[in-house]
Structure formats: structure tokens, C-alpha cells
Amino acid sequence: MKKKELYFLISSICLFIVGGLVYIFCDNLKLGLGIILAFMSLFKFINLLNMDSKDNEDLFGSILAMLAFISLFYFDLVTKNIILIFLVWLGLNSLVKLKKADYYHDKKDKMWIFKIFTLFIILSLGLIISLNLQTNDVNIKLFSLFFMFYSAIDGIEALMLYIKEDK
């Protein structure tokens, strides 16, 4: 396994564990969402430091997670603000993933199909969760489940890159 895929896989597993711990132990929305976003920013930044490529997906992902983390403490936490912060983060993160899919498409690599598929899954899950949050109380359990799915999809992506390059 290459160094790049190994770091992606380890950071995905760690983010999955953080999301699971927040799901189990945390009931405070601001604290739980802040922990998840801070660790996501940290793991993406560590991935960025450990790679020697010109890939900016982790740079933009780290910046977006840090901006969402900062905005959690800047804005008043009512349901509409939390959903808005989440949807803006989701939209901008989707643009970053779409740019990565376009990069794969330009290289004539079939990995772009998988990236578009995972982008569709992440957007669908995020929109379903945000619609559910508008009708119910804001619940950290839904956010932690979303980030657990997000990290699992990133882990599957790292495994797909490994399988593709192994052939």
C-alpha cells in the first residue's frame, strides 16, 4: 500500500472512531460538532503534510472544516444556523470533491466515476439529515452518523485507490 492511501485509510478510520465516540458519549451539540470538525480538519491537514503530491483536496477540506468549526463558535446556535453552517460546508466540500473527480476525468482515469458516485451519496445523506433536522430537534447523533458515513466512504475510496494501483 502506498503512503498516500495508507494515510487516507488511517485518517478515515480515526475520524470514524471519533464520530462513534461522539455518538456514544456526547450530548452537547456545540461540543460534539466542534470535536468532529476539529478532528476532521486535523486529519486532513496531517494527510496534506504527509503527501508529496500537488493534490489540494485535503488542503481545501482542512480549510473548510476549520471554517465550519470557527463559525460554530461565532454564530448563535439555533437550528437554522446549524443547518446553514452544515449545508454550506456540505456544498463547498462537494465542490472540492467534484474538482477531484474532474482531475481524474482529465487524466482519463475511471476513478472519476467512483468519485461522482461517492459525491452523490454524501450529498444525499447530507440533504436527508438537514431535512430531518428542520423538522426535529437538532441532534448530535445525526451529525455524528453523517460523519461516520463520510469517513467510511473516504476509507472505501482509499481502498479503491489501492486496488486500482495494485492491478
VENQUIBEL-V40228 format. One record per run of one state. SS is the DSSP state (2 for helix, 1 for strand, 0 for the rest). FROM is the first residue (numbers start at 0). LEN is the number of residues. If there is no record, write none. Layout:
<<SS;FROM;LEN> <SS;FROM;LEN>>
This chain:
<<0;0;2> <2;2;23> <0;25;3> <2;28;22> <0;50;6> <2;56;18> <0;74;4> <2;78;28> <0;106;4> <2;110;25> <0;135;4> <2;139;27> <0;166;1>>
